[in-house]
Amino acid sequence: MAVRTNTIWSSPPQPDQLRPFRIRAGTRGCLLLHGFAGTPPEMRGLGEYLAAAGYDVMGPLLAGHGLTPEAMELTRWTDWARSAQDALDSLRRDCHEVFVAGQSLGGTLALHLAATNAAVTGVVAIGAMGSPAYFRDWRIKVIGALKYVVRWHVPPDDCDLGDPSALRLLHSYARRPTVCIESLLQLLRVVDRELPTISAPALIVHGRNDRTVDVANAPHILQRLGSADKQLAWFERSGHTVTVDLEHDALYAMVRDWLNAH
């Protein structure tokens, strides 16, 4: 497996772009969690939109992210979840109601937070993973042994965005630690068991053209969720990162309206 050693990022960022963000604009809060090996900019546009609608928004940087792949290699899913929990606790100190939302891994962590925090007002999962069953790569089945011989996974140069120029907004590691992929699978097993325990209202969003996270995850999450108030919305022209793709304006408005209704 070839490994890109000459670069850290899929799209080189400016240093300020990698920092967590907080935009205080109201007493209802919304936590915005980025994806696996990703960074806060993929959630920044949604954050600014929700802040303009009167929400206090926070986009934390998950443990091991925004630094180097080697830094991420030292973390596991419990570290990422702790980062999300710490941010939720901080936001709750200032807001009487807090929603949790996330993209990809961030959406999965948002579901985990909804399962483990009764005070979560609602959850929005965008392009989230709900079960390890939907990974089709044969290497996943042997990752427990593979991690000892293949240190890095390099994702293919296969853009699934309807708007390829939006890649400039995504700053993710160009190589990902195999041990972290194994840990991600462990998180998915935990969340799959937790889904029936979630009672908070839930909005599940998925891009129909997603080639990163199998679209079968979305109906799986919807069916397994214990929430009485749950909804699945498809974005027909979008790939994995709906927050920056062709239909991001429609997504922003949908999320705002859904939060306002709850």
N, C-alpha and C positions, 0 to 999 in steps of 0.2 A: 504494500500500500504506500503510495507516494504521500509524503507529508510536506506541506508548504512551511518551510522553516524561515523564509525571508519576510514574513509578515505575521502580525498578531491578529489583525482585524479583517473581516470580510470587506468592510468599507472604512478606510482610515478616518477616525474621528478627530475633532478638536478636543483638547483636554476637558473643557467646560461641559461638553456634551455627555460625558460619562458620569457626571455627578448626579446624585439623587436630587429631586426637585420637590418643592412645597409651594403651593399657591393658595393662600388663605383668602377665602371670599364668602364664607358663610358659616353656619353652625351645623350643617349636615356635611359629613365627610365622605370621601370616596378614596379608598386605597387602590393604587394602580400598579400591578406587578408585571414586570417584563418576563421575557421567555428564557429558555435554556441557552446558556452561553451568550445571552443578549445583554442589553443595556436600557436605561430609562427612556432614551429618545423615541423608542417605538411606541411609548405610551404618552409622550409629551403632548402631542396634538390633541388627543382626547382629554388630557388633563386641562389644557388651556381652554378648551371648549366648555368643559364642565365648570371650571372656575368662572367663566363669563356668565354661566347660568346660576351662579350663586353657591357653588360647592367649594368646600375646603378640600383640596386634593393633595395627595402625597404619592410620589413615585420613588420608592426606595431602590437602592442597589443591593441585590442579593449577595450573600457571602461568596467570595471567590470570583465574582464578576467585575468587569470594568477594570481589570488589572492585567493579568497574563493567563494563558492556559495553564501554566504551571501552578499559579495561585489557585485556580479552580480545582486542579487535581487533588489538592489537599482537603477539599470540602466534600460533604455528602448531603443527601436530601434533608437531613435533620438540621444542618447548618442553614440551608436555604429557607426552610420553614421557620427557623428561629428568627432570621432576618425579617421575614414577613410578619411574624407575630410581634416582634419588637416595634415595627412600624405601625401595626394596628393598635397596639397599646398606646403609643404616642399620640396617634390621631384621636383615639377615644378620650384622651384627657381634655381635648379641646372641643369635641363635637358630641352632641347628645344622641346622634344617630350616625352610624358608619356602615357604608356599603363596601364590599370588597370586589374588585374586578381584576382580571388579568388576561394576558395573551399567552397561549401555548403552555409552557410550564407555569407561567403566572396564573393562568386560568385554573390549572390543576391545584396549585397552592391556594387559590381563592376558595375552591371547593373544600380543601382541607381546613382552612380557617373557619368556614361556615359550619363545618362538622364539629369543630372543637371550641367554638366560641358562641354561646347562646345569644350574645348581645348583637351579633351581626344582623343588620337590618335586611340585607339582600345580597345576592351574589350574581356577578356577571362573568361567565366563562367564555372566552373568545378563542377558538381554535385549540381548545383544551384536550388533553389526553385523559381518558377515563379508565383505561385497562391496558395491560401489556399485551393482551391478545391480538391487538390490531397492528403490531409491528410485524411486517412481512419479511424483513431481512433475515436470512438464515443465520447470520452471525449472532443475532440476539439469543438464539437458543443455546449457544456455547460461550456466551460472554463471560461466564464465571471462570472459564479456563483461558479464553482469548485475551483477557485483560493482562495476563502475564507475558504474552508474546507480542501483542499489538497495543502500544501505549496510547496511540492517538487515532481518532476517527476524523477524517476530512470529508465534510459533506460535498456532494457533487455540485458542480457549477450548473445548476438546473433551476433557473428562476421560474417560480410558478405565479408570480404576480401579474395581474392584468396590466399593471403599469410598471414595467421594469425599471423606469427611472426612480421609482420609490426606494430602490435598493440603497440609495444614498442616505436614507434616513435610518438604515439598519446597521448597527455596529456590533457585530457578534464575532466571537472567536473564529478564526479561520480553521482551527483544529480544536477538537474537543476531547477531553480525557475519557478513555474507555471506562475507567473505574467510575466516573460520574454518570455515564450512560447506564451502567449496572445499578448504580444507586437510584437513578431515575425510575428504573423498572421496579425497584423496591417500593418507592413512593406510590407508584401507580397501583400496586397490589393493596397498599394501605387505603388509598382513596377509594378504590373500587368497593372495598368493604364498608367504607364510611358513607358512601352515597345514600343508602337507605335511611341513615340517621339524620340527614339534613332536612330541616323543616323550614328554613328561611326561603322566601320567594327567590326564584332563580330564572335568569335569562341565559340561554345557551346560544351562542353564535358560532357559525362556521362558514368559511368560504367554500363554495362548491368545488372550486378547482384546486383545493389544497392537496399538494403532493408531499408535504412534510409530515403532517399528522393525518392519518387515515380518516376520511369523512365519516366512517362508521362509528367513530368515537362519539359524535354528537348525539345520535339517537340512543346509543348505549347509555350515556350519561342521563339523558332525559328519562329513559325508562327506569333506571335504577334510583333516581332521586326520590327521596321521601317527601319532598315539598308538594303541598297541595296546589300552590301557585307556581307553575313552571311553564316555560315557553321556549321553543326552538325556532331560531330565525336563520334562514340560509341567505348568503350573499352570493348571487349567481355568477357574478363576474370577477370575484375575488379569489386569490390564492390563500396561502397560509396566514400572512400577516395582514388581516383585514384592516387593522388600525392605520395602515399607511397606503392601502391599495386603492383602486379606482373608486370604490364605494365608501371610502372612509367618512365622507360628509354624511351619508345616510346612516352609517353606523353611529356616528356621534349623536345625531338627532334622536335615533332610536334609544340609545342608552340614556340620554337626558330625559326623554319622555318617560321611559320605564322607571328611572329613579324618582322622577316627580310624582309618578302614580303610586309610589310605595312609601 
